[in-house]
């Protein structure tokens, strides 16, 4: 279990939508609910700048790498016609905040890893979080 959580924001849009996949005449729904829970998914518009914020469990914010250790974030998959999402770290020395530009429509998968867990005073066990974003429409 990772020792951190990830918060995602997007400009102009990032929505947490109910995921619907109704059955058709020939195919059943691919979603199976448990105790009437709804499946959800992140949806953005083409051109959205996705901002990822990683924070240690039990903490309310992000801190410099010298306090919490290094975070590595990377796109795992993206639409082939979009090219790899451009990545930036807006605040030097704070790898817990990173941005990605979602230029193409389609499905993206991102990984976030807490790396140098022994190199900082407040670091802990590390771990990885993987999540998905679907991009549609145009900005």
N, C-alpha and C positions, 0 to 999 in steps of 0.2 A: 504494500500500500504506500503510495507516495506521501512524503511529508509536507506537501504543498497543494494548493488549489490554483486553478487558472480561471480568470475572469476575462471574457471577450467582449469587446465593443467594436462598433463599426460605423464609419461615416462614409457615405450618407446613411446607409442602413445596415442593420443586423437584427433580425427578428428571431425569436424563439417561438416557432409555430407548432401547432398540432400536426402530426404526421398522419396523413390519411392515405390509405391504399385499399379502396373498396374492392370487393370481389366482383368478378365479371361473370358472364354466362359460362365461360370456359375455364377460368382460373380463380382459385380462392385468394383471399387477401393474404399477403405475406406477413402481416402483423398479427401477433397473438397477444392479447391483453391479459394481464394478471390482476385480479381484484379491481377491475374497471379502471385501471391506470391508463392514461393516454401516452402514446409514444410521441416524442417531440423531436424537432430538428432545427438546426440553425440555418437561416436563409438570408442571403445578402443579395444586393443588386450588383451587376457588373460595374467595375470601377471602384468598389468599396475599399477603403483602407481599413484593414482588420488590425486592431490593437490588442495585444495579449499582455495581461498583467499576471505575474506569478507571485504568490505570497505564501509564506510558511503557515501551516495549520496553527490555529490559535493566535495568529497575528492579523492585524487589521490593514496592513499596507505593504508596499514594496520598499525594499531597502537596498543600499549599495552592495555590490558583490563582496566587499571587504567584510560585511556583516553577515550575509546569508549564503555566500558561495555563488558559484557561477551557474546560470541557467542557459541551456542550449535549446533553441527553438528552430524547427525546420519543417518545410513542406514535404510530406511523404508522397502524396500524389496530387496531380492537378490535371485539368483538361489539356490534351496534347496540343490543341491549336492556340492555347493561351500563353505558353512558355512558363517557365518557373516563376512563381511570384517574387517580385522585388522585395527584399528584406532590409530593414534598418533598425538600429538601436538609437532612439532619439536622445537618450541621456547617457553620455559616456560613463562607463563604470557601473551601469545599472542594467545588466542583462535580463533582469526580471521584467523589463518593459521592452517589447519588440513589436514592430509593425510589418505587415505584409500587404501588398497591393494585389487585389483579386481582379485581374484584367479580363478573364474569359468566363463564359458561362459554362456551368458544369459542376462536377463534384471535386472537392478538395479534402485532403486529410492532413492534419498537422500533428507533430509530436513536440512535447515540451519535456525537457529532462533537467533535473537538478543534479548538477555535476559534482563539483569539488566540495563535497559535504564535510570533509574534515578540515578544510582550509579556512573556515570562518567561525567566529565565536558562537553564532546562533544557528549554525547549520545542523542538520540532523541526518536522517537515513537516506535521503535522496528519493529516486524513483522517476517514473515516466507517466505522463498523461497523454492520451491520444484522443483526438476528436475530429469531427467532420463538419464541413460547411458546404451547403449547396448554393450556387450562384446562378441567378436567373435575370432575365430582362436586360436592360441597359441603363446606364447612369443618366 
